[in-house]
């Protein structure tokens, strides 16, 4: 456990070592603004809340989070530095978790930089700030789930582009599993299976969180998802590191 | 000490390392030799805990590499093949990261980084990003991270591969300087390196151990051990030479009037030849006794021919 902060610090630092991090944050901020004000109709709604802001996060993360996650392991394997990392006296848990936490905190920083949105909505009206905080928390959890998937895909592929595409595909499956078009395709299946598929969806889980409703089951869903995908990452790293 | 017991690694189709067993004592510099694909790197990856053996095991000062992986890894400094580093970090940042992972903090950490970078002469590039450095400097960064925690075991995978002669010399001097109380294992396919730095050589081929001894012992196994090479102005009487006691055969060399007289195993033929030259009054320009040719021993052994 003691080396986890060391790994975390190096990984987080490496995000800011290249201009990529700043470009990423910029794109995230611009897109989330565009989505909120134009597609979400922030002004037209005439309501002092951030629902139009949060409701697009799932789709925004679909492409932006795999971009953060793709380098986590693929880069290590490509450059061979994975051999260095895995022969240092650290556990698999420390390596996998340290890298994940760094990416998660980076996503959190990008998310926090959207604070002008909160100021704006507070200036215009009297929003429920508790719900906004819950929404931010939910959005961060959502990013964590995307990242955990991305981390596993990055461990699978040696090439970062392939890691990115794989992560987008898997994340997409987790999003659409709650949409009617998918659930209708399960028309033949028993109701419990349809419910099970629907319950896997990010959309439905995040929808309630983004409105400020913190349900323990939703929290458990995201935490379980993160832990499961990180465990899978550790297994994949072990299997693939020599290839 | 390091002990390998029937260490085996199988990949899908082929066996990379096949029941390798030997042990290394402190103070030894072990040259680990073999042709490309013989299993040198795979063995080192298992010793450092990067790969898990298929069967068998190894221990580093009593710590099993599978059941006590972290304790074993704490005692090892490892330079992987090609010296991979985090290219986007500065040399100082990278070495400090390694020092922190090795458990050094604060002033202790800075002292470790300073002494390791001084040993490999990196002081002037500490502020540069690693990817901007030349190959030789990158290799030195790799060496610095390996020796940073003053490990009892140093495992270096092709430490001089791709370096220029000056840099090779420097790395070898460094290894010699470190070797006193440590175990150093170097993999290489450069044979001059073995004679230059190693106290013991282990040759493997197709994952199996084929020879284990001091470089001198290996040289003794050469056909050319104790052979005498003569160069003269005029033709030499080969019949008289081959009639001398202890002479096995005579080989003509490429240059004119130059021959090599091979000795029978365990025999010394130089005095007889010297006496013959004096007696016949040959104008011999050069006379040379060979220690044996490591490359010839290497070729014979790794092709699977019995000596």
HADDOCK unambig.tbl for C-alpha pairs under 7 A between the chains (distance, minus, plus):
assign (segid A and resid 3 and name CA) (segid B and resid 101 and name CA) 5.91 0.50 0.50
assign (segid A and resid 6 and name CA) (segid B and resid 100 and name CA) 6.52 0.50 0.50
assign (segid A and resid 6 and name CA) (segid B and resid 101 and name CA) 6.34 0.50 0.50
assign (segid A and resid 10 and name CA) (segid B and resid 97 and name CA) 6.98 0.50 0.50
assign (segid A and resid 17 and name CA) (segid B and resid 88 and name CA) 6.62 0.50 0.50
assign (segid A and resid 79 and name CA) (segid B and resid 84 and name CA) 6.46 0.50 0.50
assign (segid A and resid 80 and name CA) (segid B and resid 84 and name CA) 5.53 0.50 0.50
assign (segid A and resid 81 and name CA) (segid B and resid 84 and name CA) 4.95 0.50 0.50
assign (segid A and resid 81 and name CA) (segid B and resid 85 and name CA) 5.51 0.50 0.50
assign (segid A and resid 81 and name CA) (segid B and resid 86 and name CA) 6.64 0.50 0.50
assign (segid A and resid 83 and name CA) (segid B and resid 50 and name CA) 6.54 0.50 0.50
assign (segid A and resid 83 and name CA) (segid B and resid 80 and name CA) 6.84 0.50 0.50
assign (segid A and resid 84 and name CA) (segid B and resid 80 and name CA) 6.78 0.50 0.50
assign (segid A and resid 86 and name CA) (segid B and resid 50 and name CA) 5.96 0.50 0.50
assign (segid A and resid 87 and name CA) (segid B and resid 48 and name CA) 5.83 0.50 0.50
assign (segid A and resid 87 and name CA) (segid B and resid 49 and name CA) 5.99 0.50 0.50
assign (segid A and resid 87 and name CA) (segid B and resid 50 and name CA) 5.59 0.50 0.50
assign (segid A and resid 87 and name CA) (segid B and resid 73 and name CA) 6.50 0.50 0.50
assign (segid A and resid 88 and name CA) (segid B and resid 73 and name CA) 6.31 0.50 0.50
assign (segid A and resid 89 and name CA) (segid B and resid 70 and name CA) 4.94 0.50 0.50
assign (segid A and resid 89 and name CA) (segid B and resid 73 and name CA) 5.27 0.50 0.50
assign (segid A and resid 89 and name CA) (segid B and resid 74 and name CA) 5.60 0.50 0.50
assign (segid A and resid 90 and name CA) (segid B and resid 70 and name CA) 6.78 0.50 0.50
